[in-house]
Every structure is written in structure tokens, then in C-alpha cells.
């Protein structure tokens, strides 16, 4: 299976925040943003694996800034790391200033998708080769996030989480 780069599967969705998508404060509903992020991540996972992919988990969501009615919102998703059958997708959410056109980061999320065959069984996915400094940082951090998730789920013993232990060990 040939390795791929994060740029091979990048997905960028840009849309406008409409009145029916806002809460009483006239900001985008969090659930609406989650749906947009899930769609972008799904496309990214499919582009990377060339398979049907399902959402396995939403590992992290940070609603750092409200997204007001009328905002132009861009959701950018790309694979940050692959494992045997799963892919971690890192999502950045940007708001475009209406007057200057400058984009500011508003939110971020990390989803995990699993590639499946026609019967719904997990299948292997291609490895990812990070290129930029940011991609390399996210790639390295993904293994720690996976180990933490496995430890919390009781699927890995804490002493086996070597990447997590390395964070706390002094040289």
C-alpha cells in the first residue's frame, strides 16, 4: 500500500452561517458546526483510504470562539496520522472577517475514522507521511492521544503507554 501525504486528502468546506443555523444569541449552533466538521473529516478519510469510512470517535472539540450569523466559515480537515485501520483527522475552523477578509482560527477538533469494506469490517489504510512542521507535530502528538484514549478505555495498561510516559520522564 503506497504512503500518502496529508495534502493528498485535504478537504476545505466554506459556507455561510444562515439564520436557521443559529442559537438565540445569533451564533452558529455547536451541533451544526460538529456536523460540518464530521462531513469534512469523512471526505478526508475517504480521500486518504479510498474506502467507505465511519466515524469512530470525536476525540476533541474546542469551541474557542462563537461564530456569528452571517459569518463565512471555513472547515479544513486533513489526516494527521494513520494506524492500522483508523485515521486521525485534525480539523481547523476559520472565520473570515467580513470587512478585511482576514481569516482567524475559531475552533478545532480531532476525529477518528475507520475504513471499512462492503460488509462493514475494518480494512487497512495507507500510511501517512507528514511534510510540514505542523503536520509533523500533529503526527507525533497523535500517538500520545491514541495511547491516552486506549488507557482511559482500559484497552492498554498505563505502563505500556511509552509515548505518554516519555512526556513525564526527566532526562
N, C-alpha and C positions, 0 to 999 in steps of 0.2 A: 504494500500500500504506500503510495507516494506521499511524502510530507507536504504540508501546505503552510502558507503564511497567513497571519491574521488579516492582512489586507485582501486576501482572496475571498473572504466571506463577509466583509464589512457590509452592514446594512444601515442606510440612513433614511429615516422616515421624517418628513417635515409636514406639519399640519397646523391648522389654526384652532384656537380654543373658542368654541361656539357656546351660546347661552345655555343650551340643553346639557352641556357637559360640566356645568359649574355648580358649586355649593352655594348656600345663602350668602357667603362672603364674596361671591363672584370670582372664585378661584377654581381651577380645574379640580374635579373630584380625584382623590388619590386612586380610587379604583379604576377610573378612566385612564390615568397615567400608567397604572400597572398593566392594563390591557394593551396599551400601545407598546410598552416595553416587552411584553410577552410576545406580541406579534413580530416585533423587530428581532428579538432573540431567536424565535422559531425560524425565521427566514435565514438568519445567520447560521444556525445549526444545520439546516438543510443544505445550504450552500457548501458548508465545510464537509459534511458527511456524504452528501448526495443520497440521503436516505430520509425516510419519514422520521421525524424526531418528536419526542414528547417531553413536556416539562416535568422534570423530576423534583425540582425544588426551587424555591425562591430563597436564596441564601442570605441576601442582604438587600435592604432598600433604605435609602436615606432621602427623606423629603426635606431638603435643606432650605428651599425657597418655594414660596407659593407661586403658582403660575396663573396670572390674572386673565380674565376674559379678554379675548381679542389678541392674545399673545401668539406669536409664531413660535412653535415648539419643534425642536429637532431632537429625535431619539437616534442615537448612534450606538450600534451593537457590533461587537466582534469577539471572536473566540480568544480567550486569554490562556486557556490550557486544555489539553485533551488528556483523557485517561483511557482505559481500555475501550469502553463503550459509551462513555459520557464526555461531555464538553462543558467547560465553564464559560459562560458568556458574560462579558463585562459590558454594562450599558451606561452611557453618559447621556444626560438630558440637558439640552441647552435652550435658553430663551433668547430670542433676538430682540434687542432694543428697537422699539418702533421708530424712533427718530434717527438714531445713529447707525443702526444696522449691526452694531457690535453684539456678538454672542457671548453670553455669560453662562457658566455652568450652574444649573439649578439643582439637579438631583443625580443620583447614580444608583445602580442596582447590579446584583450579581445573581444570575440564574444558572441552573444546571439542567442540561437537556441530555436525553439518552436517545441514541439512534436505534431504530427497531426495524425488523424485517416485516414481511406482509402478514405474519402471524402474531406480531407484537413482541417478539423475542429480541432482546438486545443483540446488537451486532457491533463488531469492532469499527472504530473510526480512525481516520488518518491522524498521525502526529502533527503537532503544530510547531513551527519554528518562529519564535519571536524575532523581530528585526529592530524595532526602535527601542530606546531606553525604557520608555513607559511600558511597552509590551513585555520587555524582559522582567521588569519589576512585578508586573501583574502575573506573569508566568510563574515566577518564583513564589510569590505570595499565595498562589492558587493551591499549591501542595500543602501549605500550612493550613489554609482554610479547609481543605478536604480532610486532613488529619483531625482537625478540631471537630468537624462535623461527625466523623466516624467515632471519635472518643465520646462525644456527647450522646450519640445514638447507641453506645455500648457495643459497637462493632469493632472497636480497636481498643486495646489496653493502653492507658496513658504512657507507660514506659516504652511502648512500641512507636510512639509518635516522635520520631527522631527530629523531624523538622521543627516541631513545637518546642522540644527540649532545647534545641540549639538557640532559640530566642532567649532562654533564661539562663543559659550556662555562661559563666565568665571564663575568659581565657587567662 
